[in-house]
Protein backbone atom coordinates (compact mmCIF):
# COMPACT_ATOMS: atom_id res chain seq x y z
CA UNK A 1 0.00 0.00 0.00
CA UNK A 2 1.48 3.33 -1.02
CA UNK A 3 1.89 6.22 1.41
CA UNK A 4 -0.72 8.08 -0.63
CA UNK A 5 -3.45 5.81 0.74
CA UNK A 6 -2.05 4.89 4.18
CA UNK A 7 -2.89 6.28 7.58
CA UNK A 8 0.65 6.80 8.90
CA UNK A 9 2.71 9.29 10.91
CA UNK A 10 0.59 11.98 12.57
CA UNK A 11 -2.50 11.14 10.49
CA UNK A 12 -4.19 8.65 12.89
CA UNK A 13 -4.15 11.04 15.86
CA UNK A 14 -5.37 14.02 13.79
CA UNK A 15 -7.99 11.83 12.11
CA UNK A 16 -9.36 10.75 15.48
CA UNK A 17 -9.21 14.20 17.11
CA UNK A 18 -10.64 16.33 14.30
CA UNK A 19 -12.70 13.97 12.12
CA UNK A 20 -13.73 11.31 14.64
CA UNK A 21 -16.25 13.36 16.66
CA UNK A 22 -17.65 15.06 13.55
CA UNK A 23 -17.95 12.48 10.76
CA UNK A 24 -17.74 9.13 12.53
CA UNK A 25 -19.18 9.47 16.02
CA UNK A 26 -22.83 9.84 14.88
CA UNK A 27 -22.63 6.57 12.94
CA UNK A 28 -20.62 4.80 15.63
CA UNK A 29 -23.47 5.42 18.06
CA UNK A 30 -25.98 4.23 15.46
CA UNK A 31 -24.07 1.02 14.72
CA UNK A 32 -23.49 0.11 18.36
CA UNK A 33 -27.17 0.66 19.16
CA UNK A 34 -27.98 -2.16 16.71
CA UNK A 35 -26.00 -4.78 18.66
CA UNK A 36 -28.43 -7.39 20.07
CA UNK A 37 -28.80 -7.52 23.84
CA UNK A 38 -26.68 -10.15 25.57
CA UNK A 39 -23.96 -10.25 22.91
CA UNK A 40 -20.82 -11.89 24.31
CA UNK A 41 -18.36 -12.00 21.39
CA UNK A 42 -17.89 -9.20 18.86
CA UNK A 43 -15.43 -8.91 16.01
CA UNK A 44 -14.81 -5.43 14.68
CA UNK A 45 -12.99 -5.12 11.37
CA UNK A 46 -11.52 -1.86 10.05
CA UNK A 47 -11.61 -0.59 13.64
CA UNK A 48 -9.43 2.41 12.84
CA UNK A 49 -8.80 4.58 15.88
CA UNK A 50 -11.49 2.87 17.97
CA UNK A 51 -14.31 5.32 17.41
CA UNK A 52 -16.84 2.46 17.17
CA UNK A 53 -14.94 0.17 19.52
CA UNK A 54 -15.68 2.21 22.64
CA UNK A 55 -19.42 2.12 21.91
CA UNK A 56 -19.38 -1.59 21.09
CA UNK A 57 -17.85 -2.15 24.53
CA UNK A 58 -20.84 -0.41 26.07
CA UNK A 59 -23.13 -2.89 24.28
CA UNK A 60 -21.02 -5.94 25.20
CA UNK A 61 -21.80 -8.27 28.10
CA UNK A 62 -19.68 -7.70 31.22
CA UNK A 63 -17.92 -11.04 30.66
CA UNK A 64 -17.75 -10.63 26.89
CA UNK A 65 -14.85 -10.21 24.46
CA UNK A 66 -14.34 -7.73 21.65
CA UNK A 67 -11.62 -8.39 19.07
CA UNK A 68 -10.83 -5.15 17.22
CA UNK A 69 -8.85 -5.50 13.99
CA UNK A 70 -7.49 -3.25 11.29
CA UNK A 71 -5.05 -3.64 8.41
CA UNK A 72 -3.30 -0.37 9.37
CA UNK A 73 -1.38 -1.00 12.59
CA UNK A 74 -0.76 2.74 13.30
CA UNK A 75 -4.52 3.16 13.61
CA UNK A 76 -4.71 0.33 16.16
CA UNK A 77 -1.85 1.87 18.13
CA UNK A 78 -3.83 5.10 18.39
CA UNK A 79 -6.99 3.21 19.35
CA UNK A 80 -5.33 1.04 21.99
CA UNK A 81 -3.74 4.08 23.62
CA UNK A 82 -7.23 5.35 24.38
CA UNK A 83 -8.91 2.10 25.43
CA UNK A 84 -6.08 0.15 27.05
CA UNK A 85 -7.84 -0.11 30.43
CA UNK A 86 -10.70 -2.36 29.27
CA UNK A 87 -9.63 -6.00 29.54
CA UNK A 88 -12.51 -7.13 27.31
CA UNK A 89 -10.92 -5.72 24.15
CA UNK A 90 -8.11 -7.37 22.21
CA UNK A 91 -6.33 -5.58 19.36
CA UNK A 92 -5.07 -7.49 16.34
CA UNK A 93 -3.84 -6.53 12.88
CA UNK A 94 -5.81 -8.55 10.33
CA UNK A 95 -6.92 -8.55 6.71
CA UNK A 96 -10.70 -8.86 6.40
CA UNK A 97 -10.16 -10.87 3.20
CA UNK A 98 -8.41 -13.64 5.19
CA UNK A 99 -9.45 -13.44 8.83
CA UNK A 100 -7.31 -15.44 11.28
CA UNK A 101 -10.31 -16.72 13.27
CA UNK A 102 -12.20 -20.00 13.45
CA UNK A 103 -15.56 -20.57 11.82
CA UNK A 104 -18.61 -19.50 13.86
CA UNK A 105 -16.48 -17.64 16.44
CA UNK A 106 -18.52 -14.47 16.98
CA UNK A 107 -22.05 -13.34 17.79
CA UNK A 108 -21.66 -10.01 15.97
CA UNK A 109 -19.34 -8.68 13.28
CA UNK A 110 -19.18 -4.88 12.90
CA UNK A 111 -17.50 -2.81 10.21
CA UNK A 112 -17.78 0.97 10.07
CA UNK A 113 -16.80 2.64 6.76
CA UNK A 114 -14.25 -0.07 5.96
CA UNK A 115 -15.69 -2.18 3.15
CA UNK A 116 -15.04 0.54 0.56
CA UNK A 117 -11.28 0.09 1.04
CA UNK A 118 -11.26 -3.69 0.54
CA UNK A 119 -10.07 -4.84 -2.92
CA UNK A 120 -12.14 -8.08 -2.96
CA UNK A 121 -15.44 -7.15 -1.34
CA UNK A 122 -17.31 -10.43 -2.02
CA UNK A 123 -14.47 -12.38 -0.46
CA UNK A 124 -14.43 -10.09 2.58
CA UNK A 125 -18.17 -10.51 3.13
CA UNK A 126 -17.84 -14.29 2.82
CA UNK A 127 -15.14 -14.15 5.49
CA UNK A 128 -17.40 -12.13 7.77
CA UNK A 129 -20.14 -14.70 7.29
CA UNK A 130 -17.72 -17.56 7.95
CA UNK A 131 -16.65 -16.29 11.38
CA UNK A 132 -20.23 -15.54 12.51
CA UNK A 133 -22.09 -18.19 14.47
CA UNK A 134 -25.40 -19.41 13.02
CA UNK A 135 -27.93 -16.63 13.56
CA UNK A 136 -25.18 -14.10 14.21
CA UNK A 137 -25.50 -10.46 13.19
CA UNK A 138 -23.60 -8.44 10.59
CA UNK A 139 -23.51 -4.67 11.08
CA UNK A 140 -21.74 -2.45 8.56
CA UNK A 141 -22.07 0.92 6.91
CA UNK A 142 -20.82 2.74 3.83
CA UNK A 143 -21.01 6.38 2.85
CA UNK A 144 -23.85 7.46 0.60
CA UNK A 145 -23.20 9.48 -2.55
CA UNK A 146 -20.61 12.24 -2.26
CA UNK A 147 -23.26 14.84 -3.10
CA UNK A 148 -25.13 13.85 0.07
CA UNK A 149 -21.96 14.55 2.10
CA UNK A 150 -21.21 18.11 0.98
CA UNK A 151 -18.27 18.93 3.27
CA UNK A 152 -16.40 15.94 1.85
CA UNK A 153 -17.55 16.90 -1.63
CA UNK A 154 -16.04 20.35 -1.09
CA UNK A 155 -12.70 18.83 -0.06
CA UNK A 156 -12.89 16.51 -3.07
CA UNK A 157 -13.39 19.47 -5.41
CA UNK A 158 -10.53 21.51 -3.93
CA UNK A 159 -8.13 18.55 -3.84
CA UNK A 160 -8.73 17.65 -7.48
CA UNK A 161 -8.30 21.29 -8.48
CA UNK A 162 -5.00 21.39 -6.57
CA UNK A 163 -3.70 18.21 -8.23
CA UNK A 164 -5.28 18.22 -11.71
CA UNK A 165 -2.51 16.20 -13.36
CA UNK A 166 -2.20 13.65 -10.53
CA UNK A 167 -5.58 13.30 -8.80
CA UNK A 168 -5.42 12.01 -5.22
CA UNK A 169 -6.34 8.34 -5.49
CA UNK A 170 -7.46 8.09 -1.88
CA UNK A 171 -10.25 10.61 -2.42
CA UNK A 172 -12.05 8.24 -4.81
CA UNK A 173 -12.35 5.39 -2.31
CA UNK A 174 -14.51 6.39 0.71
CA UNK A 175 -17.53 7.25 -1.45
CA UNK A 176 -17.20 4.36 -3.89
CA UNK A 177 -20.19 2.33 -2.57
CA UNK A 178 -23.17 4.72 -2.64
CA UNK A 179 -25.74 2.36 -4.20
CA UNK A 180 -27.99 0.81 -1.53
CA UNK A 181 -29.40 -1.79 -3.93
CA UNK A 182 -25.95 -2.99 -4.94
CA UNK A 183 -24.93 -3.14 -1.28
CA UNK A 184 -27.96 -5.28 -0.45
CA UNK A 185 -27.25 -7.60 -3.38
CA UNK A 186 -23.56 -7.91 -2.46
CA UNK A 187 -24.46 -8.83 1.12
CA UNK A 188 -27.13 -11.35 0.10
CA UNK A 189 -24.84 -12.99 -2.46
CA UNK A 190 -22.28 -13.58 0.29
CA UNK A 191 -24.83 -15.78 2.05
CA UNK A 192 -26.47 -13.42 4.52
CA UNK A 193 -30.22 -13.40 5.06
CA UNK A 194 -32.72 -10.86 6.40
CA UNK A 195 -30.59 -8.15 4.79
CA UNK A 196 -31.80 -4.67 5.62
CA UNK A 197 -30.23 -1.46 4.32
CA UNK A 198 -31.21 1.80 6.02
CA UNK A 199 -30.17 5.17 4.65
CA UNK A 200 -29.30 7.21 7.72
CA UNK A 201 -28.87 10.97 7.58
CA UNK A 202 -26.94 12.83 10.29
CA UNK A 203 -25.34 16.22 10.85
CA UNK A 204 -21.58 16.80 11.04
CA UNK A 205 -21.19 19.25 13.91
CA UNK A 206 -17.63 20.67 14.07
CA UNK A 207 -16.54 23.23 16.66
CA UNK A 208 -15.26 25.42 13.81
CA UNK A 209 -14.47 25.38 10.12
CA UNK A 210 -10.77 25.56 10.96
CA UNK A 211 -10.93 22.53 13.24
CA UNK A 212 -12.70 20.45 10.60
CA UNK A 213 -10.20 21.60 7.96
CA UNK A 214 -7.32 20.26 10.07
CA UNK A 215 -8.91 16.83 10.01
CA UNK A 216 -9.85 16.90 6.35
CA UNK A 217 -6.39 18.00 5.23
CA UNK A 218 -3.99 16.57 7.83
CA UNK A 219 -6.01 13.65 9.21
CA UNK A 220 -6.37 12.19 5.76
CA UNK A 221 -3.95 10.29 3.45
CA UNK A 222 -4.44 13.19 1.04
CA UNK A 223 -1.87 14.97 3.23
CA UNK A 224 0.84 12.52 2.10
CA UNK A 225 0.29 13.45 -1.49
CA UNK A 226 0.38 17.17 -0.75
CA UNK A 227 3.75 16.73 0.97
CA UNK A 228 5.17 14.50 -1.76
CA UNK A 229 4.13 17.00 -4.46
CA UNK A 230 5.67 19.93 -2.49
CA UNK A 231 2.29 21.63 -2.17
CA UNK A 232 2.07 24.01 0.77
CA UNK A 233 -0.32 22.25 3.16
CA UNK A 234 -0.90 25.39 5.24
CA UNK A 235 -2.10 27.33 2.21
CA UNK A 236 -4.33 24.48 1.08
CA UNK A 237 -5.74 24.09 4.59
CA UNK A 238 -6.58 27.80 4.70
CA UNK A 239 -8.39 27.44 1.39
CA UNK A 240 -10.40 24.51 2.79
CA UNK A 241 -11.19 26.46 5.97
CA UNK A 242 -12.48 29.46 4.01
CA UNK A 243 -14.64 27.26 1.78
CA UNK A 244 -16.11 25.35 4.74
CA UNK A 245 -16.87 28.58 6.56
CA UNK A 246 -18.60 30.08 3.53
CA UNK A 247 -20.69 26.97 2.91
CA UNK A 248 -21.49 25.73 6.41
CA UNK A 249 -20.74 28.50 8.88
CA UNK A 250 -18.19 28.73 11.65
CA UNK A 251 -18.31 27.98 15.39
CA UNK A 252 -20.11 25.67 14.84
CA UNK A 253 -19.56 24.44 11.30
CA UNK A 254 -22.49 22.15 10.48
CA UNK A 255 -23.02 20.09 7.32
CA UNK A 256 -25.21 17.14 6.26
CA UNK A 257 -24.03 13.53 6.34
CA UNK A 258 -25.57 10.45 4.74
CA UNK A 259 -24.67 6.76 4.92
CA UNK A 260 -26.15 3.32 4.28
CA UNK A 261 -26.33 0.95 7.27
CA UNK A 262 -26.60 -2.82 6.72
CA UNK A 263 -28.09 -5.21 9.27
CA UNK A 264 -28.09 -8.88 8.29
CA UNK A 265 -28.20 -12.38 9.74
FENKA-V603273 format. One record per backbone hydrogen bond with DSSP energy under -1.0 kcal/mol. NH is the residue of the N-H (numbers start at 1). CO is the residue of the C=O. If there is no record, write none. Layout:
BEGIN
NH|CO  NH|CO
END
This chain:
BEGIN
5|2  8|6  11|8  14|10  15|11  16|12  17|13  18|14  19|15  20|15  23|19  24|19  25|20  28|24  29|25  30|26  31|27  32|28  33|29  34|31  35|32  39|36  42|65  43|108  44|67  45|110  47|69  50|47  54|50  56|52  57|53  59|55  61|39  64|61  65|40  66|88  67|42  68|90  69|44  76|72  77|73  78|74  79|75  80|76  81|77  82|79  83|79  86|83  89|86  90|66  92|68  94|70  98|95  101|99  104|130  105|131  106|131  107|41  108|41  109|137  110|43  111|139  113|141  117|114  118|115  124|120  125|121  126|122  127|123  128|124  129|125  130|126  131|127  133|106  136|133  137|107  138|264  139|109  140|262  141|111  142|260  144|258  148|145  149|146  153|149  154|150  155|151  156|152  157|153  158|154  159|155  160|156  161|157  162|158  163|159  171|168  172|169  173|170  176|173  183|179  184|180  185|181  186|182  187|183  188|184  189|185  190|186  191|188  192|187  196|263  198|261  200|259  202|257  204|255  206|253  212|208  213|209  214|210  215|211  216|212  217|213  218|214  219|215  223|220  226|222  227|223  228|224  229|225  230|227  231|226  236|232  237|233  238|234  239|235  240|236  241|237  242|238  243|239  244|240  245|241  246|242  247|243  248|244  249|245  253|206  254|248  255|204  257|202  259|200  260|142  261|198  262|140  263|196  264|138  265|193
END
